[in-house]
Amino acid sequence: MSVTVKVRLLGVFRRFYGKSQLSFRLRQPTVGDVVRRVGKSLPADTRRLLIDPELDDPRPNALILLNGKEISVLKGLETKVREGDEVTLIPVAHGG
């Protein structure tokens, strides 16, 4: 079963996409699947801003929310995503 998932982008992620929201249709996705899909759609040289290349993991670089809840209080990247859910990606590093 496929579901449509909205992805909100904040900070530097929004700047690289040039928009604040994306939408993907995925088959039985987890939060990790959604984040990997976002990463694949980034140019290779900027993908590392979202997904740490050494760890192959987005969590050092992004705070990830599912419907407003941080994924660490759920099942992490393995949390199932349902129709209409919203994944929010917030960069951890901030310029100042």
C-alpha distance (Angstrom), angle and dihedral (degrees) to the residues before:
residue distance angle dihedral
M1 . . .
S2 3.80 . .
V3 3.78 123.3 .
T4 3.78 133.1 -167.5
V5 3.80 113.2 -127.1
K6 3.80 126.7 -169.3
V7 3.80 118.9 -144.1
R8 3.81 120.4 -159.3
L9 3.79 115.1 -155.5
L10 3.78 122.4 -156.2
G11 3.79 134.1 -175.2
V12 3.79 117.8 -12.3
F13 3.82 91.6 -0.8
R14 3.80 89.8 61.9
R15 3.79 91.0 47.7
F16 3.81 93.6 53.8
Y17 3.79 93.2 48.7
G18 3.78 94.9 40.2
K19 3.79 89.4 -134.9
S20 3.76 138.2 71.3
Q21 3.79 100.2 -134.1
L22 3.80 138.5 42.5
S23 3.77 131.2 -177.2
F24 3.79 127.3 -151.8
R25 3.77 133.5 -177.2
L26 3.81 109.3 -144.1
R27 3.77 136.0 170.2
Q28 3.85 113.0 -114.4
P29 3.79 93.1 -30.0
T30 3.76 132.6 -166.9
V31 3.81 124.0 -155.2
G32 3.82 87.1 -100.9
D33 3.81 91.0 55.7
V34 3.80 90.6 51.4
V35 3.81 93.3 49.2
R36 3.82 92.0 46.9
R37 3.82 89.1 51.3
V38 3.81 90.1 52.2
G39 3.82 89.6 47.9
K40 3.80 93.0 50.7
S41 3.77 90.5 54.2
L42 3.82 91.8 55.8
P43 3.80 121.3 88.0
A44 3.83 109.4 -95.8
D45 3.81 93.8 -113.5
T46 3.83 92.4 55.9
R47 3.82 98.0 37.4
R48 3.83 88.8 87.5
L49 3.80 89.0 66.4
L50 3.81 88.0 68.3
I51 3.80 104.8 26.8
D52 3.81 119.0 38.9
P53 3.84 103.4 -127.3
E54 3.81 95.2 -149.7
L55 3.80 94.8 49.8
D56 3.82 96.8 28.8
D57 3.81 84.9 -137.3
P58 3.82 131.7 117.9
R59 3.81 96.8 -152.5
P60 3.82 97.9 88.2
N61 3.82 88.9 55.6
A62 3.79 105.5 33.9
L63 3.75 141.9 40.1
I64 3.80 103.9 -137.4
L65 3.79 122.6 -155.3
L66 3.79 128.9 -173.5
N67 3.78 110.9 -158.0
G68 3.81 89.4 -21.9
K69 3.84 96.7 -48.6
E70 3.78 121.6 111.3
I71 3.81 107.5 -116.8
S72 3.82 93.9 -128.6
V73 3.83 88.4 72.7
L74 3.81 88.9 52.1
K75 3.82 123.5 42.9
G76 3.80 96.3 -60.4
L77 3.78 116.8 -129.0
E78 3.82 89.4 -13.8
T79 3.83 92.5 64.6
K80 3.81 109.4 125.7
V81 3.79 116.8 -119.1
R82 3.80 120.4 -143.7
E83 3.79 134.3 -160.9
G84 3.80 111.2 -65.2
D85 3.81 95.6 12.6
E86 3.79 118.5 142.8
V87 3.79 124.5 -139.6
T88 3.81 114.6 -161.8
L89 3.82 121.3 -159.3
I90 3.80 116.2 -158.7
P91 3.81 118.8 -178.8
V92 3.79 114.1 -124.0
A93 3.82 95.3 -150.3
H94 3.79 115.9 70.7
G95 3.77 127.4 -171.4
G96 3.73 118.6 -129.5
